[in-house]
Amino acid sequence: MKKLHYFRLLTLLLCAVLITAACDDDDDDDTATGSSTDQHEDAFGDVFVKKVKSSSGDKYGLVFYAGGEGLTACSATAPDGTEYELAEFWKGEGNMRRHPADTEMASAMPETGDYTFKLTFDDGQTIELTDALENVEIPSITLNSVSYDSETGEVTATWESVSGVGYYMVKLTDEDKNENEPLFNNKRVSADATEYTFSKTTTASPGWLRASDLETGDICYVMVVGVKYEADAELSTYDQNKQMNTVQMKQITW
């Protein structure tokens, strides 16, 4: 009887080991197929509204950004099922976005609600993130004046204060505007400011990004952007949690 008891005990222990091993194998398979979301903690998806003041009135369009180390593909789906494909841009690998075409700019606010981002990474993982676009709007920015001194390279922009903004951005872009990296970009101009001056010697950060690309006679745009960020956004993640940008620009010849 004692031998039989030992045999039964040994059999039970062996079965337990086999079951545990099988469970471990299943866990390994799940990780290999990308079902785990423990990785890619830097991944994000952000949708916000671009509001442009033009001679024909305010125009609205959707802007999408996504990022994360190893990001290779990304799409975003609106609450009504419309799908938008994002593409890599001048920031390089791990950064994707989609700006609205001129023909997509409309006279009414885009649909609010949860937008779903599907991000695919170079390790085979695919994760989904949601970002809520709220029905929150700020007034259009009014660019009062832009002056440029060709001898000193000094540019001064003045604008009307916009209630509700978290900060302003002042940019100098080439003719392609959104397609290329800005020539100059100060991303953190105080929300209290209504004037900003920069020149060839300005050292603001990030400030000059492509100063060496500028040549006399180049067509450029001075762009002032008022940024409304999401209510729960922190300073370190402002760029990933925007609600609306209000934009106006003026052309200059360098």
C-alpha positions in Angstrom: 0.0 0.0 0.0 2.9 2.4 0.9 4.5 1.8 -2.6 1.2 2.4 -4.3 0.7 5.6 -2.3 4.2 6.8 -3.3 3.4 6.0 -6.9 0.2 7.9 -6.9 2.0 10.9 -5.3 4.7 10.8 -7.9 2.1 10.7 -10.7 0.3 13.7 -9.3 3.6 15.7 -9.0 4.5 14.8 -12.6 1.1 16.0 -13.9 1.5 19.3 -12.0 4.9 19.9 -13.6 3.6 19.2 -17.1 0.6 21.5 -16.6 2.8 24.3 -15.3 5.2 23.9 -18.3 2.3 24.0 -20.7 1.0 27.3 -19.1 4.5 28.8 -19.3 4.7 27.8 -23.0 1.4 29.6 -23.6 2.7 32.7 -22.0 5.8 32.7 -24.2 3.6 32.4 -27.3 1.4 35.3 -26.3 4.5 37.6 -25.8 5.9 36.5 -29.1 2.8 37.4 -31.0 2.7 40.8 -29.5 -0.3 40.6 -27.2 1.6 42.1 -24.3 1.5 45.9 -23.9 4.2 46.1 -21.2 6.6 47.3 -23.9 6.4 50.6 -25.8 5.5 52.7 -22.8 6.6 55.8 -24.7 3.8 55.2 -27.3 1.2 57.9 -27.8 -1.5 59.1 -30.1 -2.9 62.6 -30.2 -5.7 64.2 -32.2 -6.4 67.9 -32.2 -8.1 70.6 -34.2 -6.2 73.1 -36.4 -8.1 76.4 -36.7 -6.9 78.7 -39.4 -8.0 82.3 -39.8 -8.3 83.2 -43.5 -9.9 85.9 -45.6 -12.9 83.6 -46.1 -13.4 83.0 -42.4 -12.3 80.4 -39.9 -11.4 76.9 -41.2 -11.1 73.7 -39.2 -9.2 70.5 -39.8 -8.0 67.4 -37.9 -4.3 66.9 -37.1 -3.0 63.5 -35.9 0.3 62.7 -34.3 1.7 59.4 -33.0 5.0 58.2 -31.7 7.1 55.6 -30.0 10.4 53.8 -30.4 10.2 51.4 -33.3 6.9 52.7 -34.7 6.5 51.5 -38.3 2.8 52.2 -39.1 -0.1 54.0 -37.6 -3.8 54.7 -38.4 -6.5 56.6 -36.6 -10.2 55.9 -36.7 -12.8 58.6 -36.0 -16.0 58.0 -34.0 -17.9 57.8 -37.3 -15.5 55.1 -38.6 -13.5 57.3 -41.0 -9.9 56.0 -41.1 -6.8 58.2 -41.4 -3.3 56.9 -42.3 -0.4 58.6 -40.6 3.1 58.8 -42.2 6.6 59.5 -41.1 7.7 63.1 -41.3 10.8 65.2 -40.9 11.3 64.3 -37.2 12.4 60.9 -38.4 11.9 57.3 -37.2 9.3 56.7 -34.5 7.3 59.8 -35.4 4.2 59.9 -37.6 1.5 62.5 -38.3 -1.2 63.6 -40.7 -2.1 67.2 -41.5 -5.3 68.1 -43.3 -5.1 69.0 -46.9 -6.4 72.4 -47.9 -9.5 70.7 -49.4 -10.2 69.0 -46.1 -10.4 72.3 -44.1 -14.1 73.0 -43.3 -16.1 75.8 -41.8 -17.4 73.7 -38.9 -15.7 71.9 -36.0 -14.8 68.2 -36.7 -16.6 65.4 -34.9 -15.8 65.1 -31.3 -15.4 61.9 -29.3 -12.9 59.1 -28.9 -10.4 58.6 -31.7 -8.7 55.2 -31.8 -5.0 54.9 -32.8 -3.6 51.6 -34.0 0.2 51.6 -33.8 2.4 48.8 -35.2 6.0 48.4 -34.1 9.1 46.8 -35.6 9.0 43.9 -33.1 5.6 42.8 -34.4 3.5 44.3 -31.6 0.3 46.2 -32.4 -1.4 48.3 -29.7 -4.4 50.5 -29.6 -4.7 53.8 -27.9 -7.6 56.3 -27.6 -7.6 60.0 -27.4 -10.7 62.1 -26.7 -11.4 65.1 -28.9 -13.6 67.4 -26.8 -16.0 70.1 -27.9 -13.6 72.9 -26.6 -12.8 75.8 -28.8 -10.6 78.9 -28.5 -11.0 82.2 -30.4 -9.1 82.6 -33.6 -5.7 84.3 -33.4 -5.4 87.7 -35.0 -1.9 88.5 -36.3 -1.6 92.3 -36.2 1.7 92.9 -37.8 4.9 91.3 -39.0 8.0 93.4 -39.7 11.3 92.2 -41.2 14.6 94.0 -41.4 16.7 92.5 -44.2 20.0 94.0 -42.8 19.8 92.6 -39.3 17.5 89.6 -40.1 15.2 90.7 -37.3 11.6 89.6 -37.4 8.9 91.0 -35.1 5.4 89.6 -34.9 2.5 91.1 -32.9 -0.9 89.6 -32.2 -4.1 89.9 -30.2 -4.2 88.0 -27.0 -6.2 84.7 -27.2 -8.1 83.6 -24.2 -7.7 80.0 -23.2 -4.3 79.3 -24.7 -1.5 77.5 -22.8 1.3 79.1 -24.8 2.2 80.4 -28.2 4.5 79.1 -30.9 6.3 81.4 -33.3 7.7 79.8 -36.4 9.5 80.8 -39.6 8.9 78.2 -42.3 9.8 77.8 -46.0 7.2 77.7 -48.7 6.2 74.1 -48.0 5.1 75.2 -44.5 4.1 71.9 -42.8 6.0 69.5 -45.0 9.5 70.6 -44.0 11.2 71.2 -40.6 10.7 74.8 -39.6 13.5 77.2 -40.2 12.9 78.7 -36.7 10.6 77.6 -33.9 10.1 78.9 -30.4 7.6 76.4 -28.9 7.1 78.0 -25.5 6.2 81.7 -25.9 4.3 82.8 -22.8 0.5 82.8 -22.8 0.7 86.5 -21.7 2.8 87.6 -24.7 1.4 89.6 -27.6 4.7 90.3 -29.3 7.9 88.3 -30.2 11.1 89.3 -31.9 13.8 87.0 -33.2 16.9 87.5 -35.4 19.8 85.7 -36.9 21.5 85.7 -33.4 18.5 84.5 -31.4 19.4 81.6 -29.1 16.0 80.6 -27.9 15.5 76.8 -27.6 14.9 75.1 -30.0 15.0 78.4 -31.9 17.0 78.1 -35.2 16.7 74.7 -36.8 17.7 75.4 -40.4 19.3 78.8 -40.4 21.9 77.7 -43.0 19.1 76.9 -45.5 18.0 80.5 -45.7 19.1 82.6 -48.7 18.3 86.1 -49.7 15.2 86.3 -51.7 13.6 83.1 -50.2 9.8 83.2 -49.7 9.1 82.4 -46.0 6.1 82.5 -43.7 6.0 83.9 -40.2 3.5 81.8 -38.3 2.0 82.5 -34.8 0.2 79.6 -33.2 -2.0 79.7 -30.1 -2.1 76.3 -28.4 -4.9 75.0 -26.2 -3.9 71.8 -24.5 -6.0 69.1 -22.8 -7.2 69.9 -19.3 -5.2 67.0 -17.7 -2.0 67.6 -19.7 1.3 68.1 -17.9 4.1 70.4 -19.0 6.3 67.5 -20.0 3.7 66.1 -22.3 2.1 69.2 -23.8 3.1 68.3 -27.3 1.3 64.9 -27.0 -1.9 66.4 -25.5 -3.2 69.2 -27.6 -6.8 70.2 -28.0 -6.7 73.0 -30.6 -4.2 75.1 -32.5 -5.3 78.5 -33.8 -3.0 79.7 -36.6 -2.4 82.8 -38.7 0.6 83.5 -40.9 2.1 86.2 -43.1 4.5 85.8 -46.0 7.8 87.6 -46.1 10.8 87.6 -48.5 14.1 87.0 -46.7 
